[in-house]
């Protein structure tokens, strides 16, 4: 097994620059998730499309990210993590430019798909940190990188809302393209290529199988409400996803160089961490669905606050700042008490935040408090997850393992979106000519978020108290390349 210890020069201030650039890359990529939120009501008119078709501008990014995350992680392990990081950022820049030039649905969906392909940046960044940073810097750095998934989304919403309200909507995409170019230049200048490679041949069949299964599953989840949960299209996609996953698993267990090492992924520490990640993804997104709607619903409903999208962004932004501030705290707890303790503490804080939300939803400051408490819990938990994963996988499989963990979070957020949408569509009140989500519906979604956090707490309780040592790579799998 290759020695992952970084060269002595990485303990210098240059290491801080590497961490800052990779964290900025993660935040930039996560911005793509909230980029179009201020435009959602206007998208059909802007793109000259029906409301149902316009949602593909959001769905395409989700599907592309699910496909890209495990694939780019494995390619990074094989051919260079920095190289794949630059490929991902290149897709973001090109996709943003296409979005900036778009006035119809098809090019917009193409651009948003390319933006989604950049989703592998966060697991790749964590993996580069493991290869390049000294041990004493690794915990806080990976905690910050992991938290950037939530930080970018929270901070991007007010910025996107401000631009959307005061400039042509295309400026959103040109700003994203410019930011992507800046980050790309910084990566080229400051981030070294990791020498740790697995070698071997890329598992094309495994990548295709997992991609097909994920697209079928996430398409059913994201469009099920529109098509009908009992419709032939939805049920057919779910059945196809299950069948393809079974065939894919059989192939991955037999091929010598799988896309995902299922034997390693089945180790108790990795498996339970990934399950907890999916549940946390569910819990995290519940906040993003409830609080903006509460803020924007008319005050005449008796529970809505009648605020603008810009105010929504400003209310959500502190949660991102709290996540960033808690990253070093998460690392410190992990170093002294272990990542299991950090993950469990994060689950407790998230559950407490949602419990507060059930009772505190009548004023703007109350929602700021709720989002900040939930953000604190997410920051603690997300900071612990890379430590748990990397403690149980060989160095040569770091990117692939972190990519799978990130994918599990994304699946959790997708299920959360579908579940919350179903609840809020069923529990409504009549307001003039339209039906609006009821206050009890919002409370039920918040309660579900709290329950999800407690489930994550239960899962984390079964993690090993002392992390298992990483399994060693077979000798031929490790190769040094520049």
C-alpha positions as CSV (number, residue, x, y, z in Angstrom):
1,X,0.0,0.0,0.0
2,X,1.3,3.4,-0.9
3,X,2.3,5.8,1.9
4,X,-0.3,8.5,1.7
5,X,1.8,10.9,3.8
6,X,2.3,14.2,2.0
7,X,5.7,15.7,1.3
8,X,7.0,18.1,4.0
9,X,6.3,21.1,1.9
10,X,2.6,20.6,2.1
11,X,2.7,21.4,5.8
12,X,3.6,25.0,4.8
13,X,1.1,27.8,4.1
14,X,0.7,26.4,0.6
15,X,-1.4,23.7,2.2
16,X,-3.8,26.4,3.4
17,X,-4.1,27.6,-0.1
18,X,-4.9,24.1,-1.4
19,X,-7.6,23.8,1.2
20,X,-9.1,27.2,0.4
21,X,-9.1,26.5,-3.4
22,X,-10.7,23.1,-3.1
23,X,-13.3,24.4,-0.6
24,X,-14.1,27.3,-3.0
25,X,-14.5,24.7,-5.8
26,X,-16.9,22.7,-3.7
27,X,-19.0,25.8,-2.8
28,X,-19.0,26.9,-6.5
29,X,-20.4,23.5,-7.6
30,X,-23.0,23.4,-4.9
31,X,-24.2,26.9,-6.0
32,X,-25.5,25.2,-9.1
33,X,-28.2,23.5,-7.0
34,X,-29.8,26.9,-5.9
35,X,-28.9,28.9,-9.1
36,X,-32.3,28.6,-10.7
37,X,-34.5,28.6,-7.5
38,X,-35.4,32.3,-7.8
39,X,-36.4,31.7,-11.4
40,X,-38.7,28.7,-10.9
41,X,-42.0,30.5,-11.0
42,X,-40.9,32.4,-14.2
43,X,-39.1,29.5,-16.0
44,X,-42.1,28.4,-18.2
45,X,-42.4,32.0,-19.6
46,X,-38.6,32.5,-19.9
47,X,-38.1,29.3,-21.8
48,X,-41.4,29.3,-23.7
49,X,-42.3,25.9,-22.3
50,X,-45.0,24.3,-20.2
51,X,-44.6,24.2,-16.4
52,X,-44.1,20.4,-16.5
53,X,-41.4,20.7,-19.2
54,X,-39.6,23.6,-17.5
55,X,-38.9,21.4,-14.5
56,X,-36.4,19.5,-16.6
57,X,-34.1,22.4,-16.1
58,X,-33.9,21.3,-12.5
59,X,-34.3,17.5,-12.9
60,X,-31.5,17.4,-15.5
61,X,-28.9,18.7,-13.0
62,X,-30.0,16.2,-10.4
63,X,-29.7,13.2,-12.9
64,X,-26.4,14.3,-14.3
65,X,-24.9,14.8,-10.8
66,X,-26.0,11.3,-9.8
67,X,-24.4,9.8,-12.9
68,X,-21.2,11.9,-12.7
69,X,-20.4,11.5,-8.9
70,X,-19.4,7.8,-8.8
71,X,-17.9,7.8,-12.3
72,X,-15.7,10.8,-11.8
73,X,-14.6,9.4,-8.4
74,X,-13.4,6.2,-10.0
75,X,-11.8,8.0,-12.9
76,X,-10.0,10.2,-10.4
77,X,-8.6,7.2,-8.6
78,X,-7.4,5.8,-11.9
79,X,-6.2,8.7,-14.0
80,X,-5.6,11.6,-11.6
81,X,-7.9,13.4,-9.2
82,X,-6.8,16.9,-10.2
83,X,-7.3,16.0,-13.8
84,X,-10.8,14.9,-13.2
85,X,-11.4,18.0,-11.0
86,X,-10.5,20.2,-14.0
87,X,-12.7,18.2,-16.3
88,X,-15.6,18.7,-13.9
89,X,-15.0,22.4,-13.6
90,X,-14.7,22.6,-17.4
91,X,-18.2,21.1,-17.7
92,X,-19.5,23.6,-15.2
93,X,-18.1,26.6,-17.2
94,X,-19.4,25.3,-20.5
95,X,-22.8,24.5,-19.1
96,X,-23.1,27.9,-17.5
97,X,-22.1,29.6,-20.8
98,X,-24.8,27.6,-22.6
99,X,-27.3,28.6,-20.0
100,X,-26.3,32.2,-20.4
101,X,-27.0,32.0,-24.1
102,X,-30.3,30.1,-23.8
103,X,-33.8,31.4,-24.4
104,X,-35.5,28.0,-25.0
105,X,-35.8,24.8,-23.1
106,X,-33.5,22.4,-25.0
107,X,-30.3,24.4,-24.7
108,X,-31.1,25.2,-21.1
109,X,-31.5,21.6,-20.2
110,X,-28.3,20.8,-22.0
111,X,-26.5,23.5,-20.1
112,X,-28.0,22.4,-16.8
113,X,-26.9,18.8,-17.5
114,X,-23.3,20.0,-18.0
115,X,-23.5,21.9,-14.7
116,X,-24.7,18.7,-13.0
117,X,-21.7,16.8,-14.3
118,X,-19.5,18.9,-12.0
119,X,-21.0,17.2,-8.9
120,X,-17.9,15.1,-8.5
121,X,-15.8,18.0,-7.4
122,X,-16.5,17.6,-3.7
123,X,-15.5,13.9,-3.3
124,X,-12.5,14.6,-5.6
125,X,-11.5,17.5,-3.4
126,X,-11.7,15.4,-0.3
127,X,-9.6,12.7,-1.9
128,X,-6.9,15.2,-3.0
129,X,-6.7,16.5,0.6
130,X,-6.2,12.9,1.9
131,X,-3.3,12.5,-0.6
132,X,-1.7,15.8,-0.1
133,X,-2.2,17.2,3.4
134,X,-0.4,16.3,6.6
135,X,-2.4,14.3,9.1
136,X,-2.9,17.2,11.5
137,X,-4.5,19.3,8.8
138,X,-6.7,16.6,7.2
139,X,-9.6,16.5,9.7
140,X,-10.5,20.1,9.5
141,X,-9.9,20.4,5.8
142,X,-12.1,17.5,4.9
143,X,-14.8,18.7,7.3
144,X,-14.8,22.1,5.5
145,X,-14.9,20.4,2.1
146,X,-17.7,18.1,3.0
147,X,-19.7,21.0,4.5
148,X,-19.3,23.0,1.3
149,X,-22.1,21.0,-0.2
150,X,-24.5,22.8,2.2
151,X,-22.6,26.1,2.5
152,X,-22.8,26.8,-1.3
153,X,-26.5,26.2,-1.4
154,X,-27.2,28.4,1.6
155,X,-25.0,31.3,0.5
156,X,-26.0,31.0,-3.1
157,X,-29.7,31.6,-2.6
158,X,-29.5,35.2,-1.5
159,X,-26.9,36.0,-4.2
160,X,-29.0,34.4,-6.9
161,X,-32.2,36.1,-5.7
162,X,-30.4,39.5,-5.6
163,X,-29.2,39.1,-9.2
164,X,-32.5,37.7,-10.4
165,X,-34.4,40.7,-9.0
166,X,-32.0,43.4,-10.2
167,X,-30.6,42.1,-13.5
168,X,-31.4,40.0,-16.6
169,X,-31.7,36.4,-15.6
170,X,-28.9,35.3,-17.9
171,X,-26.5,37.2,-15.6
172,X,-26.9,34.3,-13.1
173,X,-25.4,31.9,-15.6
174,X,-22.6,34.2,-16.8
175,X,-21.7,34.8,-13.1
176,X,-21.5,31.1,-12.6
177,X,-19.3,30.7,-15.7
178,X,-17.0,33.5,-14.5
179,X,-16.7,32.0,-11.0
180,X,-16.0,28.6,-12.6
181,X,-13.2,30.1,-14.7
182,X,-11.6,31.7,-11.6
183,X,-11.7,28.4,-9.6
184,X,-10.3,26.5,-12.6
185,X,-7.3,28.9,-12.8
186,X,-6.7,28.6,-9.1
187,X,-6.7,24.8,-9.3
188,X,-4.3,24.9,-12.2
189,X,-2.0,27.2,-10.3
190,X,-2.1,25.9,-6.8
191,X,-3.4,22.3,-6.5
192,X,-0.9,19.5,-7.2
193,X,-1.7,16.3,-9.0
194,X,-1.9,13.3,-6.6
195,X,0.6,10.6,-7.2
196,X,-1.8,7.9,-5.9
197,X,-3.4,5.9,-8.7
198,X,-5.1,2.5,-8.9
199,X,-4.2,1.7,-12.5
200,X,-6.2,-0.9,-14.4
201,X,-9.1,-0.5,-16.8
202,X,-12.2,1.6,-16.3
203,X,-15.3,-0.5,-15.6
204,X,-17.4,0.8,-18.5
205,X,-20.2,-1.7,-18.1
206,X,-20.4,-1.0,-14.4
207,X,-20.6,2.7,-15.0
208,X,-23.3,2.3,-17.6
209,X,-25.3,0.0,-15.3
210,X,-25.1,2.2,-12.3
211,X,-26.0,5.3,-14.4
212,X,-29.0,3.6,-15.9
213,X,-30.2,2.5,-12.5
214,X,-29.7,5.9,-10.9
215,X,-31.5,7.7,-13.7
216,X,-34.5,5.4,-13.5
217,X,-34.7,5.7,-9.7
218,X,-34.2,9.4,-9.5
219,X,-36.5,10.1,-12.5
220,X,-39.2,8.1,-10.8
221,X,-38.7,10.0,-7.5
222,X,-38.5,13.5,-9.0
223,X,-41.3,13.1,-11.5
224,X,-43.6,10.7,-9.6
225,X,-45.8,13.5,-8.3
226,X,-46.4,14.8,-11.8
227,X,-47.0,11.4,-13.4
228,X,-48.8,9.8,-10.5
229,X,-47.1,7.5,-8.0
230,X,-49.1,4.6,-9.2
231,X,-48.7,5.3,-12.9
232,X,-47.2,2.8,-15.3
233,X,-44.2,5.2,-16.0
234,X,-43.3,5.6,-12.3
235,X,-43.7,2.0,-11.4
236,X,-41.9,0.9,-14.5
237,X,-38.9,3.1,-13.8
238,X,-38.7,1.8,-10.2
239,X,-38.9,-1.8,-11.4
240,X,-36.2,-1.1,-14.0
241,X,-34.0,0.5,-11.4
242,X,-34.3,-2.5,-9.1
243,X,-33.6,-5.0,-11.9
244,X,-30.6,-3.1,-13.2
245,X,-29.2,-2.6,-9.7
246,X,-29.4,-6.4,-9.1
247,X,-27.6,-7.1,-12.4
248,X,-25.1,-4.4,-11.7
249,X,-24.3,-5.8,-8.3
250,X,-23.7,-9.2,-9.7
251,X,-21.3,-7.8,-12.3
252,X,-19.5,-5.6,-9.8
253,X,-18.8,-8.6,-7.5
254,X,-17.3,-10.6,-10.4
255,X,-15.3,-8.0,-12.3
256,X,-11.6,-7.6,-11.1
257,X,-11.6,-3.8,-11.2
258,X,-15.2,-2.7,-10.3
259,X,-16.5,0.8,-10.4
260,X,-17.6,0.4,-6.8
261,X,-15.9,-2.2,-4.6
262,X,-19.1,-3.7,-3.0
263,X,-17.1,-5.8,-0.6
264,X,-15.4,-2.8,0.8
265,X,-18.6,-0.8,0.7
266,X,-20.3,-3.6,2.7
267,X,-17.9,-3.2,5.6
268,X,-19.8,-2.1,8.7
269,X,-18.2,1.3,9.0
270,X,-18.6,2.2,5.3
271,X,-22.1,0.8,4.9
272,X,-23.5,2.4,8.0
273,X,-21.9,5.7,7.2
274,X,-23.5,5.7,3.7
275,X,-26.9,4.8,5.2
276,X,-26.6,7.7,7.7
277,X,-25.5,10.0,4.8
278,X,-28.7,9.2,2.9
279,X,-30.8,9.8,5.9
280,X,-29.0,13.1,6.7
281,X,-29.5,14.1,3.1
282,X,-33.2,13.6,3.6
283,X,-33.2,15.6,6.8
284,X,-31.1,18.5,5.4
285,X,-33.4,19.1,2.4
286,X,-36.6,19.2,4.5
287,X,-35.4,22.5,5.8
288,X,-34.8,23.9,2.3
289,X,-38.4,22.9,1.3
290,X,-40.3,24.2,4.3
291,X,-38.7,27.5,5.4
292,X,-38.8,29.3,2.0
293,X,-42.4,28.5,1.5
294,X,-43.4,29.7,5.0
295,X,-41.5,32.9,4.4
296,X,-43.2,33.6,1.0
297,X,-46.8,32.5,1.6
298,X,-49.2,35.5,2.1
299,X,-49.4,36.8,5.6
300,X,-53.2,36.7,5.2
301,X,-53.0,32.9,5.6
302,X,-52.3,33.4,9.2
303,X,-49.0,31.5,9.2
304,X,-47.2,32.8,6.0
305,X,-44.8,35.7,6.4
306,X,-45.2,37.3,3.0
307,X,-41.5,37.9,2.4
308,X,-39.6,38.2,-0.9
309,X,-37.2,35.7,-2.4
310,X,-34.3,37.9,-1.3
311,X,-35.4,37.8,2.3
312,X,-35.7,34.0,1.9
313,X,-32.1,33.9,0.9
314,X,-31.0,36.1,3.7
315,X,-32.8,33.9,6.2
316,X,-31.2,30.7,4.9
317,X,-27.7,32.2,4.5
318,X,-26.8,32.0,8.3
319,X,-27.1,28.2,8.1
320,X,-24.4,28.1,5.5
321,X,-22.1,30.3,7.6
322,X,-22.8,28.1,10.7
323,X,-21.9,25.0,8.7
324,X,-18.6,26.6,7.7
325,X,-17.9,27.8,11.3
326,X,-18.6,24.3,12.7
327,X,-16.2,22.5,10.3
328,X,-13.1,22.9,12.6
329,X,-15.2,22.1,15.6
330,X,-16.3,18.9,14.0
331,X,-12.7,18.0,13.2
332,X,-11.7,18.8,16.8
333,X,-14.4,16.5,18.3
334,X,-13.5,13.8,15.8
335,X,-9.8,14.0,16.8
336,X,-10.6,13.7,20.5
337,X,-13.8,11.6,20.6
338,X,-13.9,9.9,17.3
339,X,-16.0,10.5,14.1
340,X,-18.8,8.3,15.5
341,X,-19.4,10.7,18.4
342,X,-19.3,13.7,16.0
343,X,-21.9,12.1,13.7
344,X,-24.2,11.3,16.6
345,X,-23.9,14.8,18.1
346,X,-24.8,16.2,14.7
347,X,-27.9,14.0,14.5
348,X,-29.0,15.2,17.9
349,X,-28.6,18.9,17.0
350,X,-30.4,18.5,13.7
351,X,-33.3,16.7,15.4
352,X,-33.4,19.6,18.0
353,X,-33.5,22.2,15.2
354,X,-36.5,20.5,13.5
355,X,-38.3,20.2,16.9
356,X,-37.8,23.9,17.4
357,X,-39.2,24.6,13.9
358,X,-42.5,22.8,14.8
359,X,-43.2,25.4,17.4
360,X,-41.2,28.5,16.1
361,X,-42.5,29.5,12.7
362,X,-44.4,32.7,13.3
363,X,-41.6,35.3,12.8
364,X,-38.6,35.7,10.6
365,X,-36.1,35.6,13.4
366,X,-37.5,32.3,14.6
367,X,-36.8,30.7,11.1
368,X,-33.3,32.2,11.2
369,X,-32.8,30.4,14.5
370,X,-34.2,27.1,13.3
371,X,-32.1,27.1,10.1
372,X,-29.0,28.0,12.0
373,X,-29.5,25.2,14.6
374,X,-30.1,22.7,11.8
375,X,-27.1,24.0,9.9
376,X,-24.9,23.5,13.0
377,X,-26.0,19.8,13.2
378,X,-25.4,19.3,9.5
379,X,-21.9,20.9,9.7
380,X,-21.0,18.6,12.6
381,X,-22.3,15.5,10.9
382,X,-21.0,16.2,7.3
383,X,-17.6,16.9,8.8
384,X,-17.4,13.4,10.3
385,X,-18.5,11.4,7.3
386,X,-15.3,11.6,5.2
387,X,-13.3,10.5,8.3
388,X,-15.5,7.5,8.7
389,X,-15.3,6.5,5.0
390,X,-11.5,7.2,4.6
391,X,-10.8,5.2,7.8
392,X,-12.1,2.1,6.2
393,X,-11.0,2.2,2.5
394,X,-7.5,2.0,0.9
395,X,-5.9,5.2,-0.2
396,X,-6.1,4.1,-3.8
397,X,-10.0,4.0,-3.6
398,X,-10.5,7.3,-1.7
399,X,-12.2,9.2,-4.5
400,X,-14.6,6.4,-5.4
401,X,-15.6,5.8,-1.8
402,X,-16.2,9.5,-1.1
403,X,-18.1,9.7,-4.3
404,X,-20.4,7.0,-3.3
405,X,-20.9,8.7,0.1
406,X,-21.8,12.0,-1.7
407,X,-24.2,10.1,-4.0
408,X,-26.0,8.7,-1.0
409,X,-26.6,12.2,0.3
410,X,-28.0,13.2,-3.0
411,X,-30.4,10.3,-3.1
412,X,-31.5,11.2,0.4
413,X,-32.3,14.8,-0.8
414,X,-34.2,13.5,-3.8
415,X,-36.4,11.2,-1.6
416,X,-36.9,14.2,0.8
417,X,-38.1,16.4,-2.0
418,X,-40.6,13.8,-3.2
419,X,-41.8,13.0,0.3
420,X,-42.3,16.6,1.3
421,X,-43.9,17.5,-2.0
422,X,-46.4,14.6,-1.5
423,X,-47.2,15.7,2.1
424,X,-47.7,19.4,1.2
425,X,-49.8,18.5,-1.8
426,X,-52.2,16.5,0.4
427,X,-52.4,18.7,3.4
428,X,-53.7,22.0,2.0
429,X,-56.0,24.9,2.8
430,X,-58.2,26.9,0.4
431,X,-56.9,30.5,-0.1
432,X,-59.0,32.4,-2.6
433,X,-58.9,30.4,-5.9
434,X,-55.9,28.2,-5.0
435,X,-55.0,25.5,-2.5
436,X,-51.9,26.3,-0.4
437,X,-49.9,24.0,1.9
438,X,-51.4,24.0,5.4
439,X,-49.5,24.8,8.6
440,X,-50.0,21.3,9.8
441,X,-48.5,20.1,6.5
442,X,-45.3,22.1,7.2
443,X,-45.2,20.8,10.8
444,X,-45.5,17.2,9.6
445,X,-42.6,17.7,7.2
446,X,-40.5,19.3,10.0
447,X,-41.4,16.4,12.2
448,X,-40.4,14.0,9.5
449,X,-37.0,15.8,9.3
450,X,-36.6,15.4,13.1
451,X,-37.5,11.7,12.8
452,X,-34.9,11.2,10.0
453,X,-32.2,12.8,12.1
454,X,-33.1,10.4,15.0
455,X,-32.9,7.5,12.6
456,X,-29.5,8.7,11.5
457,X,-28.6,8.8,15.2
458,X,-29.7,5.2,15.6
459,X,-27.7,4.1,12.6
460,X,-24.6,5.9,13.8
461,X,-24.9,4.2,17.2
462,X,-24.0,0.9,15.5
463,X,-20.8,2.2,14.0
464,X,-17.6,0.7,15.5
465,X,-16.4,2.7,18.5
466,X,-12.8,2.4,17.2
467,X,-12.6,2.8,13.4
468,X,-11.4,-0.2,11.6
469,X,-8.1,0.2,9.7
470,X,-8.4,0.7,6.0
471,X,-8.1,-2.4,4.0
472,X,-5.0,-2.7,1.9
473,X,-5.1,-2.5,-1.9
474,X,-3.9,-5.5,-3.9
475,X,-0.3,-4.9,-5.0
476,X,-1.0,-4.4,-8.7
477,X,-3.7,-1.8,-7.9
478,X,-1.4,0.8,-6.7
479,X,0.7,2.7,-9.1
480,X,2.5,6.0,-8.9
481,X,1.9,8.4,-11.7
482,X,2.5,12.1,-12.1
